[in-house]
Amino acid sequence: MSPQSPENSQYADFIEATRASYDAIALAYTDRFPDWPADSHPLDRSLITAFAELARERIPAPVADLGSGPGSVTAHLNALGLPVFGVDISPRMVALARRAHPELRFHVGSMTSLDLPDETLGGIIALYSVIHIPTEHLAATFAEFHRVLVPGGHVLLGFQSGGPDGDEEHLHLAERFGHEISLDYYWRTPEAVAAHLAKAHLPTQARVLREPVDQETRPRAFVLARKQS
């Protein structure tokens, strides 16, 4: 039995808990982050723009925004000239994204098991969404990324970084925005994430770590990887 098959109760439990949690906070989350990445750090925006330039080389193969939430990143990539669609595990998030951006496509789904044929995506962007994937499921998730990417396709991951000692940090939240949830966060260093990507035959092209600003409490990390041709 596959470790990420629906029959695996641990896998099913983590998927359902994440889905239910984001359904519960969808409206509050969208209100809290209405204009990201437009109001994000300039370095973050520049990395998204660089990813878009690389992904344009693979057009007409589309880009998938995995963990697309309210759809602002998907819309930003569309404005940069990419054929793009969003995938999110939360039906309520998808509904909000469709309402805000009716010209774009959004689907309910999980990045751990994409309903896509092999080698159909020109790029994958996943910003602040792999933080909810338990370590034991990262290998299969990144293998799924590799499966759906065309040769030469890029992956851009954004996430809050783990500690300087390199150890993974784990936080479980039972409440957010005044709603009862059950959501796990896993903070890893760029080096740790790059190592997991390499095992999935997605070698790293760049790693960026910037210090927190304003209300941020943790460093922000970005890893750019590429499926070999």
DADA-V316013 format. One record per residue. N is the residue number from 1. PSI is psi in whole degrees, 0 to 359 (999 if undefined). NEAR is the number of other ideal C-beta (glycine too) atoms within 12 Angstrom. Layout:
N|PSI|NEAR, N|PSI|NEAR
//
This chain:
1|132|11, 2|141|16, 3|344|23, 4|21|29, 5|154|16, 6|337|18, 7|340|11, 8|112|20, 9|324|14, 10|317|19, 11|312|26, 12|322|22, 13|317|17, 14|322|31, 15|312|32, 16|321|20, 17|320|26, 18|316|37, 19|311|30, 20|322|23, 21|315|32, 22|331|41, 23|320|29, 24|324|27, 25|9|31, 26|310|33, 27|314|24, 28|321|23, 29|316|32, 30|321|29, 31|326|16, 32|326|19, 33|65|26, 34|331|19, 35|18|18, 36|134|27, 37|8|37, 38|325|17, 39|21|16, 40|177|27, 41|140|24, 42|326|14, 43|319|21, 44|313|30, 45|322|26, 46|325|20, 47|322|33, 48|319|41, 49|320|24, 50|318|24, 51|317|43, 52|319|34, 53|319|22, 54|319|31, 55|332|38, 56|336|24, 57|342|23, 58|3|30, 59|137|21, 60|2|15, 61|129|29, 62|169|32, 63|141|46, 64|129|43, 65|105|50, 66|124|44, 67|47|40, 68|346|45, 69|227|41, 70|1|39, 71|6|41, 72|324|35, 73|319|46, 74|314|44, 75|322|32, 76|316|33, 77|323|38, 78|319|27, 79|335|20, 80|4|28, 81|16|16, 82|142|38, 83|114|25, 84|150|41, 85|161|39, 86|148|44, 87|129|42, 88|149|41, 89|342|37, 90|116|40, 91|325|21, 92|322|28, 93|316|41, 94|319|34, 95|319|25, 96|321|32, 97|317|38, 98|323|25, 99|319|18, 100|331|26, 101|69|29, 102|344|13, 103|351|16, 104|163|31, 105|135|26, 106|138|38, 107|147|29, 108|128|26, 109|174|29, 110|137|34, 111|344|43, 112|344|39, 113|87|28, 114|134|31, 115|65|17, 116|147|25, 117|164|12, 118|144|17, 119|57|19, 120|348|24, 121|135|40, 122|345|34, 123|157|44, 124|131|53, 125|133|49, 126|100|47, 127|117|39, 128|39|36, 129|327|35, 130|350|42, 131|344|34, 132|1|40, 133|118|40, 134|150|30, 135|322|27, 136|348|18, 137|359|32, 138|318|35, 139|312|26, 140|326|28, 141|314|41, 142|330|39, 143|325|28, 144|320|34, 145|313|44, 146|320|32, 147|316|28, 148|348|35, 149|143|40, 150|156|32, 151|133|22, 152|355|22, 153|147|39, 154|155|44, 155|131|48, 156|120|48, 157|138|47, 158|138|40, 159|160|38, 160|134|32, 161|152|37, 162|185|27, 163|164|18, 164|342|17, 165|355|12, 166|352|17, 167|142|16, 168|142|28, 169|143|25, 170|134|19, 171|135|18, 172|126|19, 173|133|22, 174|356|14, 175|140|15, 176|138|21, 177|30|20, 178|9|13, 179|145|21, 180|126|16, 181|177|27, 182|88|25, 183|130|31, 184|139|26, 185|137|28, 186|115|33, 187|123|31, 188|156|36, 189|160|27, 190|325|32, 191|319|23, 192|317|32, 193|318|43, 194|323|33, 195|320|24, 196|320|37, 197|319|39, 198|322|26, 199|335|21, 200|14|30, 201|39|23, 202|79|38, 203|145|24, 204|137|31, 205|329|26, 206|149|24, 207|133|30, 208|135|29, 209|121|27, 210|151|23, 211|154|16, 212|148|15, 213|158|15, 214|242|10, 215|359|10, 216|144|17, 217|349|15, 218|152|25, 219|151|27, 220|133|31, 221|147|39, 222|136|39, 223|126|41, 224|125|35, 225|166|39, 226|135|34, 227|127|35, 228|145|19, 229|999|14
//
